[in-house]
């Protein structure tokens, strides 16, 4: 699956790697300040961050959350993306994509296989203990964001509905046109991907193909869907300002949430996101029609302390059979 993140260098974003992996820098703030969870691997006798290689059919965010759970038993949700690092292993190129993740409060427990010890460390101590010098880069990014007061964030996830049955084959009401078989499989992939951020609030166009796209996710987590008529194709075309204001209202709530809408509505949503991003991060938003493929996803993060500010962009292409 193609994806791009505002945290990664052009060399990473445009590179091809033999081995791909993902992980997280799990953080907490205690009496002594910021602390990050480090792991020790007996096999390599090194100190690093929880991470591991991607499984077939997985996305990178899914890989990161799975590896953390397997190695230290913590069921995390992802925060902002951190810089990926690349290096050579046995003559092969490897890349590791990282995210920040706030500690769940559950004590980390080494799995005894990959990980035999864990420790919470201050940034200064972590720099001393890290075995791979490249691991300092995502650490420094996390420290910088923490100092700026932007580390604690909420995800805002934009979903284009999955592949629907062709208009040419549908003779009934447009709002009731359902997903195609491929779209139904894409909806399952969307559910797995959303699980990496686990937005508890979901808003959607009430048209069938949008509701069906988020249905597997909300059913799995027992969430409910808020129907917004302003996000339908017809209403957004008739009153685009109302559609954009609806998106702005959701963003202003500053909570973990997702919205699902249609291709013609995407420019209105993207315009609102662009206004809240720095120019550098906004450059990662798609600019040309169709903006997103059916079933594709954009994730931005909102600092809990800044009402209108967004600090990162991630774009994930759609699942394909």
Residue pairs with C-beta under 8 A, 6 or more apart in sequence:
1 59
1 316
1 317
1 318
1 319
2 316
2 317
3 59
3 60
3 314
3 315
3 316
3 317
4 13
4 284
4 314
4 315
5 13
5 81
5 84
5 97
5 284
5 312
5 313
5 314
5 315
6 81
6 280
6 281
6 284
6 312
6 313
6 314
7 80
7 81
7 82
7 83
7 84
7 141
7 312
8 81
8 83
8 84
8 97
9 83
9 84
11 86
12 83
12 84
12 86
12 95
15 86
15 93
15 95
16 93
17 86
17 93
17 94
17 95
18 92
18 93
18 94
19 53
19 89
19 92
19 93
19 94
19 95
20 53
20 54
20 60
20 94
20 95
20 97
21 51
21 52
21 53
21 54
21 63
21 67
21 94
21 95
21 96
21 97
22 51
22 52
22 54
22 60
22 61
22 63
22 64
22 67
22 96
22 97
22 98
22 99
23 49
23 50
23 51
23 52
23 64
23 67
23 68
23 96
23 97
23 98
23 99
24 49
24 50
24 51
24 64
24 65
24 68
24 76
24 78
24 98
24 99
24 100
24 101
25 36
25 37
25 49
25 82
25 98
25 99
25 100
25 101
25 138
25 139
25 142
26 36
26 37
26 50
26 68
26 72
26 74
26 76
26 101
26 102
26 103
26 108
27 34
27 35
27 36
27 37
27 100
27 101
27 102
27 103
27 142
27 146
27 151
28 34
28 35
28 102
28 103
28 120
29 35
30 120
32 122
33 122
34 122
34 123
34 143
34 146
35 120
35 121
35 122
36 49
36 120
36 121
36 123
36 126
36 139
36 142
37 49
37 50
37 72
37 103
37 108
37 118
37 119
37 120
37 121
38 47
38 48
38 49
38 118
38 119
38 120
38 121
38 126
38 129
38 130
39 47
39 48
39 49
39 50
39 71
39 72
39 110
39 115
39 117
39 118
40 46
40 47
40 110
40 115
40 116
40 117
40 118
40 119
41 48
41 114
41 115
41 116
42 116
43 114
44 131
45 131
46 131
46 132
47 129
47 130
47 131
48 130
48 131
48 132
48 135
49 98
49 135
49 138
50 67
50 68
50 71
50 72
50 115
51 64
51 67
51 96
51 98
52 63
52 66
52 67
52 70
52 71
52 114
53 63
54 60
54 63
55 63
55 66
58 66
59 192
59 193
59 196
59 316
60 97
61 78
61 99
61 193
61 196
61 197
61 316
62 192
62 193
62 195
62 196
64 78
64 97
64 98
64 99
64 196
65 75
65 76
65 77
65 78
65 195
65 196
68 74
68 76
68 101
69 75
69 76
70 111
70 114
71 110
71 111
71 114
71 115
72 108
72 109
72 110
72 111
72 115
72 118
73 106
73 108
73 109
73 111
74 103
74 104
74 106
74 108
75 104
75 106
76 101
76 102
76 104
77 101
77 155
77 196
77 197
77 198
77 256
78 99
78 100
78 101
78 155
78 196
78 197
79 99
79 100
79 101
79 102
79 151
79 152
79 153
79 155
79 301
80 99
80 100
80 145
80 150
80 151
80 153
80 301
80 311
80 312
81 97
81 98
81 99
81 100
81 312
81 314
82 98
82 99
82 100
82 138
82 141
82 142
83 98
83 137
83 138
83 141
84 95
84 96
84 97
84 98
84 138
85 95
85 96
85 98
85 134
85 135
85 137
85 138
86 93
86 94
86 95
86 96
86 134
87 93
87 94
87 132
87 134
88 94
98 138
100 142
100 145
100 151
102 152
108 118
109 118
110 116
110 117
110 118
119 129
121 129
123 139
123 143
126 139
127 136
127 139
130 136
130 139
142 151
145 151
145 311
149 303
149 305
149 306
150 303
150 305
150 306
150 309
150 311
151 303
152 303
152 304
152 305
153 301
153 302
153 303
153 304
153 311
153 312
154 254
154 255
154 256
154 257
154 301
154 302
154 304
155 197
155 199
155 256
155 257
155 258
155 299
155 300
155 301
155 302
156 199
156 250
156 251
156 257
156 258
156 259
156 273
156 299
156 300
156 301
156 302
156 310
157 194
157 197
157 199
157 257
157 258
157 259
157 297
157 298
157 299
158 258
158 259
158 261
158 266
158 269
158 270
158 273
158 292
158 297
158 298
158 299
158 300
159 190
159 194
159 213
159 214
159 258
159 259
159 260
159 261
159 295
159 296
159 297
160 260
160 261
160 262
160 263
160 266
160 291
160 292
160 293
160 294
160 295
160 296
160 297
160 318
161 179
161 183
161 205
161 207
161 209
161 210
161 212
161 213
161 260
161 261
161 262
161 294
161 295
162 179
162 182
162 183
162 184
162 186
162 187
162 190
162 209
162 212
162 213
162 294
162 295
162 318
163 179
163 180
163 182
163 183
163 186
163 294
163 295
163 318
164 177
164 178
164 179
164 180
164 183
164 209
164 294
165 177
165 178
165 179
165 180
166 180
167 174
167 177
170 177
174 207
174 233
174 234
175 206
175 207
175 208
175 232
175 234
176 207
176 208
177 207
177 208
177 209
178 208
178 209
178 212
179 186
179 187
179 208
179 209
179 212
179 213
182 321
183 209
183 212
183 213
183 294
183 295
184 212
185 319
185 321
186 213
186 294
186 295
186 318
186 319
187 212
187 213
187 214
187 215
187 216
187 295
188 216
189 295
189 318
189 319
190 213
190 214
190 216
190 217
190 295
190 297
190 319
191 214
191 216
191 217
191 220
193 297
193 316
194 217
194 258
194 297
195 217
195 220
195 221
197 256
197 299
198 221
198 256
199 256
199 257
199 258
200 221
200 223
200 255
200 256
200 257
201 223
201 226
201 253
201 255
201 256
201 257
201 258
202 214
202 217
202 218
202 223
202 224
202 225
202 226
202 257
202 258
202 259
202 260
203 225
203 226
203 227
203 228
203 231
203 250
203 257
203 258
203 259
203 260
204 210
204 211
204 213
204 214
204 225
204 226
204 227
204 228
204 231
204 259
204 260
204 261
205 211
205 227
205 228
205 229
205 231
205 232
205 233
205 260
205 261
205 262
205 265
206 227
206 228
206 229
206 232
207 232
207 233
207 262
210 231
210 260
210 261
210 262
211 225
211 227
211 260
213 260
213 295
214 225
214 258
214 260
217 223
217 258
218 224
218 225
228 246
228 259
229 235
230 236
230 239
230 242
230 243
230 245
230 246
231 243
231 246
231 247
231 259
231 261
231 262
231 265
232 262
232 265
233 262
233 264
233 265
235 242
235 243
236 243
236 261
236 262
236 264
236 265
236 268
237 264
240 268
243 265
243 268
244 268
244 269
244 271
244 272
247 259
247 268
247 269
247 272
248 272
250 257
250 259
251 272
251 276
251 302
251 308
252 307
252 308
254 302
254 304
254 307
259 269
261 269
263 289
263 290
263 291
263 292
266 290
266 291
266 292
267 289
267 291
270 285
270 286
270 291
273 282
273 285
273 298
273 300
273 310
273 313
274 282
274 285
276 300
276 308
276 309
276 310
277 285
277 300
277 310
277 311
277 313
281 310
281 311
281 312
281 313
282 313
284 313
284 314
284 315
285 298
285 313
285 315
286 292
286 298
286 315
292 298
292 315
292 318
293 317
293 318
294 318
295 318
295 319
296 315
296 316
296 317
296 318
297 315
297 316
298 313
298 314
298 315
298 316
299 312
299 313
299 314
299 315
299 316
300 310
300 311
300 312
300 313
300 314
301 310
301 311
301 312
302 309
302 310
302 311
303 309
303 311
